[in-house]
Amino acid sequence: MLCSVNTAVKGYKGELIMKIQIVYYSRYGSAKEIAYKIKDKLKADSISDITDLKSITGDLLIVGSSIYAERPDKKITNLLLDKEGLLKDKKVALFVVCLAKEAKVIREIEIGGPVYLRKMEEALNREPVAKKIFGGKLIPSLLSDDDYKRQEAFYKRLNMPFNGADITSEDEIDEFIRELKAAE
């Protein structure tokens, strides 16, 4: 069970300073890398992988997930469903990390960043203060045997070569930071 702590503090001039917490899921490192870049740029107070999350302490909670099997991680989705009411008084921002940044239909299945982000928004059941689709990385040598076979079959169905890819962008991270700062 998670707990929520309200922790806004006053700065040296008496203004309210928002505590920022980042929670992410990353199987092979792309979402983690992006989450840590966001943390560094925003000087966020805390960051954790969803599997290590003990409490919700931020006034602004930034939640991100890499995409596997065309959906965000189940633990991330469960956090956003907020069955314990921990997020009701929090500002929440969302991001996904994927290779298919644009929505498209493949074999009658809609895929792509907008689809994955919509799934997270539906779980949150309200408009996030900011949201972003980030390009990720695919490094075949890092994949588990099952993930490798799944990716290889997927690319084969599309008649595409199964190669590595890196479509991460520092500019995208900076855009998200600007959007987050505007929401403070």
C-alpha positions in Angstrom: 0.0 0.0 0.0 1.3 3.5 -0.9 0.9 6.5 1.2 0.5 10.2 0.2 2.3 13.0 1.9 1.5 16.7 1.1 4.8 18.4 1.2 4.6 21.9 -0.3 7.2 24.1 1.3 7.9 27.8 1.4 11.0 29.3 -0.3 13.2 31.9 1.1 10.9 34.7 -0.1 7.8 33.0 1.3 6.5 31.7 -2.1 5.1 28.2 -2.3 7.6 25.8 -3.9 6.1 22.7 -5.5 7.7 19.4 -4.7 8.1 17.3 -7.9 8.2 13.5 -7.9 8.8 11.3 -10.9 7.6 7.7 -11.2 8.5 5.7 -14.3 8.6 2.2 -15.6 11.5 1.1 -17.9 12.3 -2.4 -18.9 15.4 -1.7 -21.0 16.4 1.9 -20.0 14.8 4.4 -22.4 12.1 5.6 -20.0 14.6 5.7 -17.1 17.1 7.7 -19.1 14.4 10.3 -20.1 12.9 10.3 -16.5 16.4 11.2 -15.1 16.9 13.9 -17.7 13.6 15.4 -16.7 14.6 15.1 -13.0 17.9 16.9 -13.6 16.3 19.7 -15.7 13.5 20.3 -13.2 15.6 19.6 -10.1 12.8 17.2 -9.1 12.8 16.2 -5.4 12.5 12.4 -6.0 12.4 9.8 -8.7 11.7 6.1 -8.6 10.9 3.1 -10.7 7.3 2.1 -10.1 8.6 -1.2 -8.7 10.4 0.7 -5.9 7.7 3.3 -5.2 7.0 3.6 -1.5 4.9 6.8 -1.3 3.5 9.7 -3.2 5.3 12.8 -1.9 5.2 15.3 -4.7 2.7 18.1 -5.4 3.4 17.5 -9.0 3.6 13.8 -10.0 5.2 13.0 -13.3 4.4 9.5 -14.5 6.0 7.8 -17.4 6.1 4.4 -19.0 7.8 2.6 -21.8 5.5 0.6 -24.0 5.4 -3.1 -24.3 2.8 -5.2 -26.1 1.2 -2.0 -27.3 0.3 -0.7 -23.8 1.8 1.1 -20.8 3.0 -0.9 -17.9 0.2 -2.4 -15.7 1.7 -1.0 -12.5 1.7 2.5 -14.0 -1.9 2.1 -15.1 -2.9 0.9 -11.6 -1.2 3.9 -10.0 -3.1 6.2 -12.4 -6.4 4.4 -11.6 -5.8 5.8 -8.1 -8.1 3.4 -6.2 -6.7 4.6 -2.9 -7.3 8.3 -3.7 -3.7 9.3 -3.4 -3.6 11.4 -6.6 -6.9 13.4 -6.1 -5.1 16.5 -4.8 -2.0 16.2 -7.0 -1.1 17.7 -10.3 -0.2 14.8 -12.6 1.8 14.9 -15.8 2.2 11.9 -18.2 4.7 10.7 -20.7 5.2 7.6 -22.8 8.4 6.4 -24.5 7.9 4.4 -27.7 9.2 4.0 -31.2 5.8 4.4 -32.9 5.3 8.1 -32.1 2.4 8.6 -34.6 -0.9 6.8 -34.4 -1.4 4.2 -37.1 -3.4 1.0 -37.8 -1.5 -2.2 -38.4 -3.6 -5.3 -39.0 -6.7 -3.6 -37.7 -4.9 -2.7 -34.4 -4.4 1.0 -33.6 -0.9 1.6 -32.2 1.3 4.6 -31.6 2.2 7.2 -29.0 -1.2 9.0 -29.0 -3.0 5.6 -28.4 -0.7 4.7 -25.5 -0.9 8.2 -23.9 -4.7 8.0 -24.2 -4.7 4.7 -22.2 -2.8 6.5 -19.4 -5.2 9.5 -19.5 -8.2 7.2 -19.4 -6.7 5.5 -16.3 -6.1 8.9 -14.7 -9.7 9.9 -15.5 -8.8 13.6 -15.8 -6.7 15.9 -17.9 -3.0 15.8 -17.0 -1.3 19.2 -16.5 1.2 18.2 -19.2 1.7 15.2 -21.5 4.4 14.1 -24.0 5.2 11.3 -26.3 9.0 10.7 -26.4 10.9 8.6 -29.0 12.8 5.8 -27.4 15.5 3.3 -28.2 15.5 -0.3 -29.4 18.8 -2.1 -28.7 18.2 -5.7 -29.8 21.2 -7.1 -27.9 19.6 -5.9 -24.6 16.3 -7.7 -25.2 15.2 -10.8 -23.4 14.9 -13.9 -25.6 11.1 -13.6 -25.6 11.1 -9.9 -26.3 13.7 -10.4 -29.1 11.5 -13.1 -30.7 8.4 -10.9 -30.4 10.1 -7.9 -31.9 11.7 -9.9 -34.7 8.3 -11.4 -35.6 6.6 -8.0 -35.5 9.2 -6.5 -37.9 9.0 -9.6 -40.2 5.2 -9.1 -40.5 5.8 -5.6 -41.6 8.5 -6.7 -44.1 11.0 -4.4 -42.3 14.5 -5.2 -41.1 14.9 -5.8 -37.4 17.6 -3.3 -36.5 18.3 -1.1 -33.5 16.8 2.4 -33.3 17.4 5.5 -31.3 14.9 8.3 -31.7 15.4 10.0 -28.4 15.5 13.8 -28.5 16.8 16.4 -26.1 14.5 18.9 -27.8 11.4 16.9 -26.9 12.6 16.8 -23.3 13.1 20.5 -23.3 9.6 21.0 -24.8 8.1 18.9 -22.0 10.0 20.9 -19.3 8.6 24.1 -20.7 5.1 22.7 -20.6 5.6 21.5 -17.0 6.9 24.8 -15.9 3.9 26.6 -17.4 1.6 24.3 -15.3 3.3 25.1 -12.0 
